[in-house]
Amino acid sequence: MAKCIAVNCGSSSIKYKLYEMPEEKVICSGQVERIGHEDGIFSIKFNGQARKEILPIMDHAVGVELILKALVEMNIIASFDEIKAVGHRVVQGGKYFSKSVIFDDYCEEKVAELIPLDPLHAPAHLTGFHAFKKALPNAVAIAVFDTAFHQTMEAEDYVFPIPYEYTEKYACRRYGAHGTSHNYLAIKAKEDYLKDVDDERIISCHIGSGSSLAAIRGGKCVATTMGLTPLGGVMMGTRTGDMDPSVMDYLSTCTGKDVHVLYDEFNKKSGFLGVSGKSNDTRDIESGAAEGDERCILAANLFARRVADFIGSYFVRLGGADLILFSAGIGENSGWFRKLIIDRISDALGIVLDEEANNSRGEKVISAPNSKIKVVVIPTDEEVMIARDCYKALEGTL
Ligand code: AMP
């Protein structure tokens, strides 16, 4: 038995979950938010209790200290040494990492080299890594990459049709994201629904504030929607997803805005927020649509159309599908959105929705028995994948 902590370090936050492994028992979880501010927020959930404090948290090192101090004060651990491994979620692993690795000097060098591909998260991952390393010098540190699962894609799925020298010189290609989630979902789907199917074909829809789909065959990713960065693919909470690339140049000419300003708008002011003019949260879009707000209806339809189109494309890509799964904030919680998507693929793919199941909660099959393809909802769990790899590192099997 060993305690392993899964962490997700953002630019101003640290999300964490402490596990007892290999039992996969969640001991506690929480987050540090507003790092760099006088009114930072520290929270922890343990044994049904929730503790929240507002205090100055000027850097990640302070945030890590707060987490560890609380673990001792609340008698969750007797000493820091009890934590044997720290698993860091890293968004971008580029072409270098096709699986989780020990966070050693080489890994650190490569994560730093990849900052231009992920300027938002990569520096924060490194800061968080250093803070944990200082506080827990004896714990094994590993990096778990969002891109690793997608490294099995073939060139025809990841090369962009740009001058080839850019692909070679700048490693400008599709990397995808949400790989840890798609990997978890593919494993769970195989265990729960596809035990007897060989070389199973899964279309995985991770749809939340960020959304991506993956076509998975025999547990390996064949294609995914996000591109060079998480801006590509389907429309999202605030991101555009795929568009005609000339939109950038045209709007720059029309508005006089620099491409960097527009790029920021495509990341932060577009998607559901941009189209609806109301919210990036699909709960607001759903209620807006119910009240007849035309822009909310348009935003919802745009999203459903894009997800449906990718499902159709992946059905062809895989030569059929044994399972379509929905997960993440929208996929797990909104029967309304799931139906909106399925209505757009049901005729072509012979899918029959079980309306009652679709309107209930939790992991379940939402297709009717006479549906040609089984459709399921599976809650995702990226943290447990990180904890599993931590334990493998401790066992020397990573
Ligand atoms: P995630 O990024 O996976 O945590 O998903 C968060 C997003 O899921 C939120 O911003 C909402 O857009 C969406 N969401 C969460 N709960 C619901 C719900 N009950 N109905 C519709 N959308 C939801």
Residues whose N, C-alpha, C, O or C-beta is under 5 A from the ligand:
A	BS01	AMP	G208 S209 G210 N280 D281 T282 R283 A328 G329 I330 N333 S334
